[in-house]
């Protein structure tokens, strides 16, 4: 077995008049994340972690925000495209772990639905896709609910041995 690890971080600004989509789940709230796509920070952090593990750069390179095809795109669908790259390289996801840093709203009731969505896309058991949420302790842009941040790590595994150059 050969393993590769990847890490991803994403930040988006919160504004009124946008849907709040996290891990492919629409969370009812007065503000949503601003971005070219649906600005789902969790999917973006996970996509970056997968691309990182593959050594294939970041989602900005693969899905440029200057490209009208990605306007209001579902980031869960973009994550699916990234997973196709993972599989094309002969890898599978062992497990993934993500953290959402958000002051508001309370996310506890939505974490399970996010886990189910993401586990399905990453083709892991639900226990292989962990979601954590924490506030910003009222500090900084997260604490003032001006934006959200997500972080993710993934471990990929393959039966073949890949030569790193
Ligand atoms: Mg993003």
Boltz pocket constraint, residues with backbone or C-beta under 6 A from the ligand:
constraints:
  - pocket:
      binder: B
      contacts: [[A, 10], [A, 11], [A, 12], [A, 35], [A, 39], [A, 40], [A, 41], [A, 44]]
      max_distance: 6.0
